Amino acid sequence: MSRIDEKYRPAIIGKRIPIVTLDNKWHQIFIKVNKPQEVEKDESRLNELLRRQGKCNTESKDIKKLKKKMMDEIVTIMEEDDKASEKKIEENRRLINECNEKLSNYQEELLDLPRKINEINNELMLQTMEICYHTLHQNEKDIIEITQWIQNIRIELKKNVVRKQQMEIESHNLYSYMHDIFGADVIDIFDMKYNPMEKNIKTGKENK
């Protein structure tokens, strides 16, 4: 059994999941994380269903307005008791029947659309949870590796700082011994003009 079916699906049972494609934070997840093709397909399907739902609601309202207009006209005509307008009444009744038929179809579709929207939205949520889990798990592994690398570098850096200091002290002591034993003239003859302390001072000034 996959992690989605074993852990994630039971976790969202009975919970109202917001429409993920309408949430900007959901889109931000995929700025740095590649969006799988399956997610893109479900995203397109969900958006199409949402557009269809909006269209059904809008057209249902327009049809209801038209139906009310036709009914009001019939009432007005009947109050005038104009037999010559019976043809208009029949035409309005025909249009009202068409409106009723269209409304019935839209209402049936509007009853089914929320179920379809919820199913695809839940699947998108489950896929997103799996993607986030994988990314977080991989990030955790990388963080541990990088942390260990940083610790090793710090240890190595401390060792090298100590070695550098020891070598500088050793070089300074050797230079001092030779200078004291042989004197400055002899050191100049052998081209031994290296003074670790002076070099450090000079290097420090150059780095400022």
C-alpha positions, 0 to 999 in steps of 0.5 A, a space after each residue: 500500500 502506498 503512503 498516500 493510501 496508507 497515511 494521507 487519504 485517511 487523514 483528510 477524511 471528513 475534512 473540508 479541503 480548500 480549493 488548492 488551485 485558488 490558493 496562491 501558497 499552493 502555487 508557491 510550492 511549485 516555484 522551486 519544486 518541479 510540478 509532475 505532469 499528473 498534477 498539471 493534468 488534475 490542476 487543468 481538470 479542476 480549473 475547468 470544472 470550476 469554470 463550468 460551475 461558474 458558467 452554470 450558476 451565471 446562466 441559471 441566474 440569467 434564465 431565472 430572470 428571463 423566466 420571471 420576465 415571461 411570467 410577468 408579461 403573461 400576468 399583464 396580458 391576462 389582466 388586460 383581457 386582450 384576446 388578440 394577445 393569446 398568441 403572445 401568451 402561448 409564446 411566453 409559455 413555450 419560452 417558460 417551458 424551455 427555461 424550466 428544462 434548461 434550469 432542470 439540466 443546470 440544477 442537475 449538473 450543479 448538484 454533481 459538480 461539487 462532488 467532482 470538484 471535491 474528488 479532484 481537489 482531494 487528489 491534488 491535495 494528496 499528491 501535494 502532500 506526497 511531493 512535500 514529504 519527499 522534498 522535506 525528507 530529501 532536504 533533511 538528508 541534505 541538511 544533515 550532510 551539509 551540517 556534517 561537512 560544516 563541522 568537519 571544515 570547522 575542525 579542519 580550519 581550527 587545526 590549520 589555524 593552529 598549524 599556521 601559528 606553530 609554523 610562524 612561531 617556528 620560523 620566527 624562532 629559527 630566524 632569531 637563532 640564526 640572526 643571533 648566532 651568525 649576525 645580520 651580515 652573514 644572514 644578508 650574505 645567504 639572502 636570509 631576509 625573511 622575518 615572519 613577524 614583519 611579513 605578518 604585519 605587512 600582510 595584515 596591512 595589505 588585507 585592510 
